Amino acid sequence: MGITALALLTFTNWVSPRVERDLASELAARMLKFERELGYGGLIHNFKNYLLRPDETGYRDAARKNVDRLLAELDGLSRLVEHLDMASGFQATRRVITQYSVAIDRVESLHDQGLSPAQIDPLVRIDDSSAFMNIQQVATAAREELIARATIQAQRTATFIGAIVLLVTAFLVSVALVIVFLVADRRRRARELVAAHNYADDLEDMARIATHDIRSPLKQIAFLVQEVITDCNGNDGRLGAESRDDLELIRERTLRVDAMVEATLGLMRTSALADRVETVDLRFLVRSIVEMDAPPHLPVIIEGSDKIRVDKAKLTIVLRNLISNAVKHGASKDPSLKIRLVQKNHTVEISVEDNGPGIAEEHREKIFTLFTTLDSAEQEGRVAGIGLPMVRKIVRRLGGEIAVAGSAMGGAAFCVTLPR
């Protein structure tokens, strides 16, 4: 009986959390795909384009296909939510999609009646914010449900360990080996769960900030496109000087959005890196990065040395960013760079200093905010303001902290403090 009970408990603890995790992953992936199908790359995008371009009926047909796919996917998502015993549903989202379905036919009818896009737009305008709010509410409910299930699973694990302890005296060495194996597996899963939650929090933060910051240039692009269309309509299809300026602004805003998206993906990939702690020779690591990233004749001073136990891949990302920034923002004439490695009782400080213009005190916290940059206007479209926020996030994951101050060389000094 004891062996049977042990076997059943082992099977439950292995299979149950794995199934729940797979269902949660499927829900997250399908909801992300669903949001893209609904958003400005799917139904809403095709609907708006058909409203503005009545002759391009491909947008109308694509919008109708979007509606069909979205309604079918809603049925699948609803079943998945029910399977997870979640109370949240997609009523608001379904209502908005149905409104768009009706609006497509109405736009077609109004086009046939000879109304212009400007006349049709207020007649078919739809407030789709409730749909995206509904999707966010379901995502939040799913996360809360998983936390609750994790708590229950932790309680089951405690009971499981207690049952094993009761069986130790009967099974001796064999049961002891099982305990060692299962405890190790529990710890590994606990680390994976923490890492998964941290990664989910990172994605949520990035999605919220990126959505806010990316929508602004997208709205500007849409406005400028409409201005160009209006100008062409008033000039027999010819582009005026203002339209050419608008097109240049569209290009700059597009490059800006592309840089922000690419940088966000890079940060997501960095957040997903698994931890691999090893002994690292800091002086050797710094010198190899300098040789690779700094100009050949740039004066670089490296002071001190130390060895620490740390995730080398993540620390390399941190140092490459700081050294590249120091090289980039050094003095335009006679630039120089100093890197100091200072040993303390339980920590090591890595400071990277340059002789550039420095960073004003009121901006020293601002530079660690996502999509914020102090570069001049000429850099727009080529910077994304994500390097230093990524550096701070990695440093804190390594158990350290980063600060910026003025340098004795006249520029900025970034100081990273890590546990040894």
N, C-alpha and C positions, 0 to 999 in steps of 0.2 A: 504493500500500500504506500509506504513512504517513497519508494522509487517511482511509482506511478504518479504520485502527487508532485514530486520533484520534476518529472518529465513534463507534466501538464503545465506547471508554473513556468518552466523554462520556455516551452513553446509559446505560451501567452506573452511573455515579456519580450520575446524575439519578434513575433509576427505582428502583434497589435500596434505598437508604435510605428513600425515600418509601413503598415497599411495606411494609418492616419497621416503619416508624413507624405506618402505618395498622393493621397487624396488632396491634401493641402497644396502640394506642388502643382497638381493638375488644375485646381481651382485658380491659383495665382496665374499660371501660364494662360489659361483660357480667358480669364478676365482681362489680362493685358492685351491679348489679341482682340478681344471684343471691343475694348476701348479704342484701339486703333481703327477697327472697322467702323465704329460710330463717329470718331473724331474728325479732325480736319484733314486726314488722309483718306477718309472713307465716305460715309453717307453725307455728312455735313459738307465736306469738300465738294462732292459731286453735285449736291443739291444747289449750293451757292453758284457753282460754275454754270449749271443749266439755267438758273435764273438770269445770270448775266449774259449767257451766250445761247439764245434760243435755237440758233441754227445748228449747234453742235449737240445733236440728240444723243450722242454717245454718253454724255454726262447723265442724261435722264435715265437711259437704260442701266448705266452703272449704279445709279442711286437706287433704282428698283431692285437690282440684284443685292445691293447692300441691305435693303430692308428685309428681303427674304432670308439672307444669311443671318442677319442679326436676330430675327424672330426665332429661327431654328436654333441658333446658339443659346438664346435665352431659355428655351425649353430644356436644353442640356444642362445649363448652369443651374437652373431651378432644381432639377433632379439631384444634382451634385450637392447643392446646399441642403436639400431635404435629407440626403444620405448622411450628411454631417450633423443632422439634428439641429440646424440653425434656424432661428425664427425669422431672420431677414429674408426679404424677397426682392423682386425686380419690378414691382408694379409701376413705379414712376418712370423707370427706363422704358418699359413696354409702352406706356402711354405716349412718351415723346416720340418713339419710333413710329407708332401708329399715326401721330400727327404729321410726321414727315411724309409718310406714305400717302396720306390724304393731300398734303400740300403739293407733292409732285404732280398729281393729276390736276390740281387747281392751277398750278403754274402753267402747265401745258395748255389748259383751257384759256387762261388769260393771255398767253402768248398768241393763241389763235385769234383772240378778239382784237389784237393789235396794240395791247398795252405795252408800255416800255418797262424795262427792268426797274427803273426808279419808281414807277407807279405800282408795280406788282409787289415789290419788297415789303412795304408796310402791311399789305393784305395777307401775306403768308408768313410773317415773322413768327418764329417759334422760340420760346425761352427753354433752351436745352440744359440749363444749369442743374435742374432737378435730376436729370438723368445721370450726370457726372457725380452729383452729390450722392445719389442712390448707390452708384458703383462704389464710391469711397466708403459709404456706410457698410456695405456688404463686406468689403475688404477688412474694415476695422472689426466687424463682428467675427469674421473668420479668424483673425489674429487672436482675439479674446477667447474664442472657442479653443484654439490650439493651446493657449496658456492654461486654460482650465483643464484640458486633457493632459497637459504635461504635469500638472499638479497631481491629478489622479494617478498618472503613471508613476510619479515619484512615491506616492503612498503605496502603490502596488509593489514597487521595488523594495521599499522598507519591509513590507510584509514578506516578500520573497526572501530577503536576506535573513529575516528572523526565522523563517522556516528552515533555511539551510543550517543556521546555527543549531537548531534543535536536532538536526539529523547528523551533525558532525560526529558525535560520539558513536553513532551506529555505523556510519560509513567510513570513518577514519580518514585515511590518506586520500581515498578516491573522492570523497565529498570535499575535502580541503582543496583539492585541485580544481574542482568545479567552482568553489567559492572564489578562488584567485582569478579564474578565467572570467567569471561573471562580474565581479567587482571591477576588474580592469575594463571590461566592456561597458559597464555602467558609466565609468568615468569618461571613457572615450565618447560615449553618446552625450554625456552632459556637456563636454567641451564642444561637440558638434552643435548641440542645441544653443549654447551661448553664442557660438560663432554665427549660427544661422540667424538668431535674433539680432545680433549686431549688424549683420549684413542687411537684414530686412529694414532695420532702423536707418541705415545708411541710404538704402534705396528710397525709403519714404522721404527722408530729408532732401535728397537730391531731386527726387521727382517734384516735390513741392516747390523748391527754389527754382529748379530749371523750368517748370511750367510757368511760373510767374515771370521769370526773366526772358524766356524765349518768346512768350506770347507778345511781349511789347514790340520787339522788332518785326514780328510777323504781322501785327496789326498795322505797323507803319508801312510795311511792304504792300499790304492790301490797299491801304489808302493811296499810296503813290501810284500803284497800278491803275486804280480808278481815275486818278488825276491824268495819267497818260492817255487812258482811253477817252476821257472827256476832251482832252486837248486835240487828239487825233480826229474825233468826231466833229469838232468845230473847225478843223483846218483841212478838210477833205483828205484825211488819212496821213497828212504830213506831220512830222515831229517838229515841234518848236524848240526853242532854246531851253525853256523851262522843263519840257518833257525830257530832253537829253540829260539835264541835271537830275531829274527825278529817277531816270534809269540808272545813273551812277550811284545815287543813294540806295536804290534797290539792290545793286550789286554789293555795296558795302554792307548793308543789313544782312544780305544772304550769307556773305562770308562770316559775319559775326555769329549768326545762328549756327552755321556749320562748325565753327571753332568751338562753340559752347557744347554742341552735341558730342563732338569728338572727344573733348576734354572730359565730359561727364562719363562717357563710356570707358575712358581710361581710368577714371576714379573708381568706377564700378568694378573693373577688372582688378585693380589694386586691392580693393576692399575684400575681394573674394580669394585672395592668395592665402594658402594654408601656412600656418606657422611652422618654421623649421629653424630651431635654435641651434647655434653652433658657436664655437670660440672664434672670435674675429680679431685680427691684428689691425687696429685702427689706423696706425701710421701707414701700413702697407696698402690698406683699402683706400685711404685718402689719396695717396700718391698715385695709385692706378687710375683713380677717377680724374685727377688733375691731368695726368698724361693723356687721357683719352678726350677730355672735354675742354681743357683750357688751350688757348693759342700757344704755339711752341715757345715764343719768346716772352710770354707774360711772366713778370717776376712773381713767384709764389713762395711764401715762407711757411714752412710746416714746423710747428714747435710742439715738443712733447711726444709721448707715445703711451699706449695702453692696450691691453687685451680684455675684451668683455665677452660675456655669453649673450648673444642677441640673434634675432632673425636677420641674417646677412642680406637677403634680397630686399627686405623692407628698408633696412638702414641704407643700403646703396641708393634706393630711390630718393630717400631724404637728402643724402649728401650730394647726389648729382643735381638735384633741384637747387639746393643752396649755393653750390659752387657755380652752376650755370648762371644763376641770378647775379651772383657777385661779379662774374666776368661780364655779363651783359650790362650791369649798371655801374661798372667802375668808371673812373675818370676817362674822359674822351682822349686826353693826352697823358701819357705815362701812367696807364692803369697798373695797379698792383693788388695783390691778394695775400691775406694772412690767415692761416688756419692753425688754431691752437687746441691741443688735447691736454686737458688738465685733470689729473687724478685726484680724487677725494676718497674719504673712507669707504663710502658705499655707492658712490656715483662717479661718473666721468662727464666732464663738460667738453663739448665740441663747439668751438666758436668759429664762424666764418665771417671775416671782415673785408671790406673793400674801401677804396678811397674815392667813391663816387659822391653824388649829391646828398646821399643819406635819405632818411625818412622822417618827416616831421612827427613830433610826439602825438599829435592829435590823429594821425593816420596809422599808428603802429598796431592798433587792434583791428582797424578796418581792413587791412591787407589780408587778414586771415578769414575773411568772409567770402563765400563762394561767389564767383562771377563779378568780383570787384577788382578793379585794376586802377593803378595810379598813372598808367602810361598816358602819353599825349594822345590827342585826337587822331593823329596820323597812324596810330597803331590799331585803330578800330578795324575789326575783321580779321586781325591776326593774333589777338590775345583773347583768352577766355577767363582769366582771373581765377584759375583753379589750382595752380601749382602749390602755393603756400597753404591754402586750406587742406589740400591733400597731405602736405608735409606735416601739418599739425595733427591731423587725424591719425597718421601712421605713428608719429612720435608718441602720442597718447596711448595707442594700442601697444606700443613697446614698453609702456609703464613710465614714460618720461614726460618732459614738458619742453616747450620752445618759447623763447622770448626774443624781442628785437630791441636794440638800444643804439645809441650813437657810438661810433668807433673812434679810437684815438687817431686813426688814419684819416678821419674826416668824413667817412661815409657811414654805412650801416653795418651793425654787428649782430648776426643771428647766433644765439646761443642755445644749443640742444643739451639738456641734462637727461642722462640715462642711468638706470641702475646697473651696477657692475656685475 
